[in-house]
Amino acid sequence: MASELHIKESSDTLKMPDWFRDLVTLGTIVGNWDSSNGRLVVALACPTSRYAASAISMGIAWAETRKFRSDSKEVMFSKLQTLSIGEYISIRANTKQVIGRFLGIENHDQIRIDGSRYLLSRIEEIHIVKSFGRPRSESNKSEMKTQSSMNKFMDPQNHLSTFAQTIIGLVGDKENIREDFEIEIGLRNDKLPREPFEKISEFVKIKDDSRCFGWSCELLSVDELLLTGSPNLDCHLVLANNRACIELAEYAHFKSKVFILDSRDSLANAQDSIQRYSRYCERVDIAKISWKPHKAFRGIVMVDKNV
Amino acid sequence: MSDRFRNTNMTFQAIENLHTVDNSFKSIRYIDRELANYTKLSLQLRAKKSGNLTPTQLDSVLSFHSSLRSQIILDPFSMEKHKALFAQISEIDLGNLVNSSDQSLLMKMSEQASILMDRHKHPGQDFLENIISHLEGSLLVTFRRESTIHFASEFFSRLPKKDVFVDSLSRKHAGITDNNLIFGPIHWFSESILSNPRGLFLFAAMPAHLKFRQPEMHSYPRWFNFGQVPIFRDLDSTVLIIDQDIDDADEEIESTIPIVWNTVNASKSQMNESQSLCRQFALANGKQVFIGIDGGEQDFVHSVEITRNGEVRQIEINPRDLRIGNYIILREGQSDTEVLYSKARELIGSEIDKIESNQAEWKGALKRLLQTSDLKTLNRLLQDKGLKAVNRLNDWTNPSLRRPLRDNDFIILLQHLKLDVDRYMTSATKLRRAILQVASTFRQQLESAISLVNPEVLLEEGHYVISAPVDGVAGLFISKIIGVSSVELYVDSQRIRIPFNELISQ
């Protein structure tokens, strides 16, 4: 029996529920979206927006990480030349994965990560880790088979076989949202109770960091967001705030926009603003983005061409 | 461990439950006769509020009763404010404010209000006490008003069951429980209690006399719904009716088995005048039946009860009071019209030849008229003359349909055919009456056989068939009600009280 994805909160773990997985998948769809087709906008109402921002952010980060995958040595080399010294990268060769700070290319065929050097010709995959935390630098012990199956349901389009060990939980501005990010995702075999929880990601709360590429907030005014975050077209917006949704719906920033509406609150105003926004957008059938939402979700998918 | 994630996960599980047949939302209706009587009196009132900015004395009286009703239904713990107001309201002289009929009604309502307010336990408290002991696991009771919370907490703290929590529509209770009982009519609550449930299993409790309305989950507009139907539009709840007087509530809870309601011949809104508002009942013999519920106080359904001595006794129950566990008597299908007709011929005697000749004459004249007329023009002409059942013209040429149901329709038709109204009307009516009398005689014979029904068989099998002494005449059956539909539907009058199979025919 293979290990399965679990969520860990404090010291207890729970098998990753379908609704959470659906949200991660939505994140990967948003992250994989080709921006040349316009800005993908998803408004999603769910029974509770708690953790939804985290799950979607994780999917986006997963997809963004994949985009740095290189298929050939030449492409890999050119990508590495654009990297700044000190950025975190992840490499895989066979089943071994290493995550560390990129410290440069040496002798045209070696990559230096922290104190070690690796031959480019032996590296099968390389990713730039979009992480604000310090990723663990140790080897990933997960077997390839498990990783493949994880890919399959998390993001069917993604052939990523390694995974950055720190995933960014995007930005929040209030202390109470921090609790929603304090979960980890990992692998565990329920049949083997002594089997440890193998962490593959965690959520990190970041505030006031200009490098962030996404936002998730519960109570954040538009002014605060625009002032502190300097969002741009490389930045995804994941917004769990019905009120801010009204103000932010039509702002022409961001690479993509995900509005998470909490059905605990009145949705009328938020829906009005989204409907108003939808007049400038092209509505997209949910089947076209290959997402099958959980029964509890309702929403709309649109493409904003005014980028 | 922090239960935060587990709690969120349970909310999603609760939503999953709502989409299943077994665990979906259930309505529990309790019968409180005094409250029902009080409410029914108010329905008969003709007096209306003035609508003025400054309330009149009559406005105060009407508002008091309306407010008291809502208070009892939503908050079974506190009527102090109403008690204080009652003294002032009682001093108002109604003589010059309303007509004599309303005055009498308002006086009766005041008496009923006084009885309700003086009760040791307010309506609803008994029910709460009873029902919570039957719900396994933790329970969250949601009231509409925040002001109820304090009294409710005190009330529940005195009960043996400990894991009971209370909440209001403001939804301050963050945790999720096994059961969430929503106290009051579900349509008086905001949608979020269903779209964001706080219990794995949801129940709503309300007095049985209130018109039941399906929770309408329409707040997600179609455009915001991934192109699907609004969430919970099809939510179909099982209705469980509990009488406070009975002790065997266990049995009733077990009988809330999921039932597939066959609503092929019914509609949610009234499509034509011949439709009446009905409640649908599932019977122990696998059949279902629509029974009209707008027939007023005098309407009843023949039923039986099994006495403590083990005897079967005939009783009459108002359709609105029918609940799971009642045994109702219904006709088993339609009698063969030919059999009834031949018996009616015997009953009429020698006059039958003249009657049959008269019948043949007016039906022949009608047939000729239909053959020589443009049907649309004829229909319009007769409709202008006041004939209501114009679409039945062809049916009336059939010998087995003795005459139009409405006298006025028959008169208009005969006049149009230039026939002697008295002659044909009298003979057709005599024939119809004889047939009804035959059917009635058979029915009386069958009903007299009810007292001979073996109560043990009835209890064990849930139904009992009483066959007619003559072949072709419909027998009777007694069947236990095992389910009451959550929705009230409009049904054509000819389909009311006619049992049908629960399986939807392909």
Boltz contact constraints between the chains, C-beta under 6 A:
constraints:
  - contact:
      token1: [A, 7]
      token2: [B, 5]
      max_distance: 6.0
  - contact:
      token1: [A, 9]
      token2: [B, 2]
      max_distance: 6.0
  - contact:
      token1: [A, 9]
      token2: [B, 5]
      max_distance: 6.0
  - contact:
      token1: [A, 10]
      token2: [B, 1]
      max_distance: 6.0
  - contact:
      token1: [A, 10]
      token2: [B, 2]
      max_distance: 6.0
  - contact:
      token1: [A, 11]
      token2: [B, 1]
      max_distance: 6.0
  - contact:
      token1: [A, 12]
      token2: [B, 1]
      max_distance: 6.0
  - contact:
      token1: [A, 17]
      token2: [B, 9]
      max_distance: 6.0
  - contact:
      token1: [A, 19]
      token2: [B, 12]
      max_distance: 6.0
  - contact:
      token1: [A, 47]
      token2: [B, 11]
      max_distance: 6.0
  - contact:
      token1: [A, 47]
      token2: [B, 15]
      max_distance: 6.0
  - contact:
      token1: [A, 47]
      token2: [B, 196]
      max_distance: 6.0
  - contact:
      token1: [A, 48]
      token2: [B, 8]
      max_distance: 6.0
  - contact:
      token1: [A, 48]
      token2: [B, 11]
      max_distance: 6.0
  - contact:
      token1: [A, 50]
      token2: [B, 8]
      max_distance: 6.0
  - contact:
      token1: [A, 51]
      token2: [B, 8]
      max_distance: 6.0
  - contact:
      token1: [A, 263]
      token2: [B, 192]
      max_distance: 6.0
  - contact:
      token1: [A, 263]
      token2: [B, 195]
      max_distance: 6.0
  - contact:
      token1: [A, 263]
      token2: [B, 196]
      max_distance: 6.0
  - contact:
      token1: [A, 264]
      token2: [B, 192]
      max_distance: 6.0
  - contact:
      token1: [A, 264]
      token2: [B, 196]
      max_distance: 6.0
  - contact:
      token1: [A, 271]
      token2: [B, 224]
      max_distance: 6.0
  - contact:
      token1: [A, 286]
      token2: [B, 226]
      max_distance: 6.0
  - contact:
      token1: [A, 295]
      token2: [B, 19]
      max_distance: 6.0
  - contact:
      token1: [A, 296]
      token2: [B, 12]
      max_distance: 6.0
  - contact:
      token1: [A, 296]
      token2: [B, 15]
      max_distance: 6.0
  - contact:
      token1: [A, 298]
      token2: [B, 220]
      max_distance: 6.0
  - contact:
      token1: [A, 298]
      token2: [B, 225]
      max_distance: 6.0
  - contact:
      token1: [A, 298]
      token2: [B, 231]
      max_distance: 6.0
  - contact:
      token1: [A, 300]
      token2: [B, 224]
      max_distance: 6.0
